[in-house]
Amino acid sequence: MIGAPDARIVLDMILRELDSPDAKVTVLRRSGSSHMCGSVNVKNCDGLDTGERGFVVDLTTRQFGRVPD
């Protein structure tokens, strides 16, 4: 189960790492006890959606990673 505090950590990390206040997160799920993963879609500098890309967050170390293009 994903609790509100963990979801807030993920959303805050996405905002900070991707500098995109309008990021759209989908398919958020827990992967093990300390990892969460999902998909995120952000807008590029031209205001166009980049398309959904996977990401993973380590809640213990507060590290964020996104699947490369």
SETIMAR-487265 format. One record per residue: residue in three letters; x, y, z of N, C-alpha, C, O in turn. Coordinates in steps of 0.05 Angstrom, whole numbers, padded with zeros to 5 digits, always signed. Example, Ala and Ser with C-alpha at 12.3 -4.5 7.8 and 13.67 -1.06 7.14 Angstrom:
ALA+00264-00114+00156+00246-00090+00156+00264-00066+00156+00285-00066+00169/SER+00257-00045+00142+00273-00021+00143+00258+00001+00157+00268+00023+00161/
END
This chain:
MET+00017-00024+00000+00000+00000+00000+00018+00025+00000+00038+00026+00014/ILE+00010+00044-00015+00024+00070-00017+00010+00090+00001-00014+00096-00003/GLY+00024+00099+00021+00012+00119+00039+00017+00147+00028+00034+00152+00012/ALA+00001+00166+00039+00003+00194+00030+00031+00205+00035+00041+00220+00019/PRO+00044+00199+00058+00071+00210+00063+00091+00201+00041+00107+00217+00032/ASP+00091+00176+00034+00109+00166+00013+00103+00178-00014+00121+00185-00029/ALA+00077+00180-00020+00070+00192-00046+00079+00221-00047+00088+00230-00068/ARG+00077+00235-00025+00086+00263-00024+00116+00265-00029+00125+00283-00043/ILE+00132+00247-00017+00160+00246-00021+00167+00243-00051+00183+00258-00062/VAL+00153+00224-00064+00158+00219-00092+00151+00244-00109+00166+00252-00126/LEU+00128+00256-00104+00119+00279-00119+00138+00303-00115+00145+00317-00134/ASP+00147+00307-00090+00166+00328-00085+00193+00324-00099+00205+00342-00109/MET+00202+00298-00100+00227+00292-00113+00225+00297-00143+00243+00307-00156/ILE+00202+00289-00155+00198+00294-00184+00198+00324-00190+00210+00333-00209/LEU+00184+00339-00173+00184+00368-00177+00212+00380-00176+00220+00396-00192/ARG+00228+00371-00156+00255+00381-00153+00273+00372-00175+00288+00388-00187/GLU+00273+00346-00181+00292+00334-00201+00285+00343-00230+00303+00347-00246/LEU+00260+00344-00236+00252+00350-00264+00243+00379-00268+00239+00387-00291/ASP+00242+00394-00247+00235+00423-00248+00210+00427-00266+00209+00443-00283/SER+00189+00411-00260+00165+00412-00276+00141+00411-00257+00132+00390-00248/PRO+00129+00434-00251+00106+00435-00233+00081+00422-00244+00063+00416-00229/ASP+00080+00417-00270+00057+00404-00282+00062+00375-00289+00047+00364-00306/ALA+00082+00362-00277+00087+00334-00282+00063+00317-00276+00049+00321-00256/LYS+00058+00298-00293+00036+00279-00289+00047+00252-00283+00060+00239-00300/VAL+00041+00242-00259+00051+00216-00250+00028+00196-00253+00006+00201-00245/THR+00035+00173-00264+00015+00151-00267+00028+00125-00258+00053+00123-00255/VAL+00012+00106-00253+00021+00079-00246+00040+00078-00223+00059+00063-00223/LEU+00036+00095-00203+00053+00095-00179+00049+00070-00163+00026+00063-00156/ARG+00070+00056-00157+00068+00031-00142+00093+00027-00125+00114+00038-00131/ARG+00090+00010-00105+00112+00003-00087+00127-00020-00100+00115-00039-00111/SER+00154-00020-00097+00170-00042-00107+00190-00049-00084+00211-00036-00082/GLY+00182-00068-00069+00198-00074-00045+00191-00056-00022+00171-00040-00024/SER+00206-00057-00001+00199-00041+00023+00207-00012+00021+00195+00005+00034/SER+00228-00005+00005+00237+00022+00005+00238+00035-00023+00249+00057-00025/HIS+00227+00023-00043+00227+00034-00070+00199+00038-00080+00181+00023-00074/MET+00196+00059-00096+00171+00064-00109+00177+00070-00138+00198+00082-00144/CYS+00160+00062-00156+00165+00066-00185+00138+00074-00198+00117+00071-00187/GLY+00141+00084-00222+00117+00093-00237+00126+00105-00263+00148+00100-00273/SER+00108+00120-00275+00113+00135-00300+00107+00164-00295+00090+00172-00280/VAL+00123+00181-00309+00119+00209-00307+00120+00222-00335+00136+00214-00352/ASN+00103+00242-00340+00103+00256-00365+00106+00286-00358+00092+00297-00341/VAL+00126+00299-00370+00131+00327-00365+00131+00342-00392+00131+00330-00413/LYS+00130+00368-00390+00131+00385-00414+00160+00394-00419+00175+00400-00400/ASN+00167+00395-00444+00194+00404-00451+00194+00435-00453+00174+00447-00446/CYS+00216+00446-00461+00219+00476-00462+00200+00488-00482+00194+00512-00480/ASP+00189+00473-00501+00170+00483-00520+00141+00480-00511+00122+00487-00525/GLY+00138+00468-00487+00111+00465-00476+00097+00439-00486+00073+00436-00481/LEU+00112+00422-00499+00101+00397-00509+00106+00374-00489+00128+00373-00477/ASP+00087+00356-00487+00091+00332-00470+00114+00315-00481+00116+00311-00505/THR+00131+00305-00463+00153+00288-00472+00146+00259-00474+00160+00243-00486/GLY+00123+00251-00464+00114+00223-00464+00122+00210-00438+00141+00219-00424/GLU+00107+00191-00430+00112+00177-00405+00138+00162-00405+00145+00149-00424/ARG+00153+00166-00383+00178+00151-00379+00178+00140-00351+00169+00154-00332/GLY+00189+00117-00348+00190+00104-00322+00209+00118-00303+00228+00131-00312/PHE+00204+00115-00277+00223+00125-00257+00222+00107-00233+00204+00090-00230/VAL+00243+00109-00216+00244+00095-00191+00255+00114-00170+00272+00131-00175/VAL+00244+00112-00146+00253+00128-00123+00260+00109-00100+00245+00091-00094/ASP+00284+00114-00089+00292+00100-00064+00284+00117-00041+00296+00138-00037/LEU+00264+00109-00026+00254+00126-00004+00275+00128+00019+00274+00147+00034/THR+00292+00108+00022+00312+00109+00043+00334+00129+00038+00340+00145+00056/THR+00345+00129+00014+00367+00147+00007+00357+00172-00006+00373+00191-00011/ARG+00331+00174-00013+00320+00197-00027+00333+00201-00054+00339+00224-00062/GLN+00338+00179-00069+00349+00181-00096+00327+00177-00116+00309+00160-00112/PHE+00329+00192-00138+00309+00190-00159+00324+00183-00185+00345+00194-00191/GLY+00312+00165-00201+00324+00159-00227+00301+00155-00247+00279+00146-00241/ARG+00307+00163-00272+00287+00162-00293+00299+00146-00316+00323+00148-00322/VAL+00282+00130-00329+00291+00114-00352+00300+00133-00374+00286+00151-00381/PRO+00325+00129-00384+00334+00147-00406+00318+00144-00431+00304+00125-00436/ASP+00320+00165-00448+00307+00165-00475+00317+00142-00491+00308+00138-00514/
END
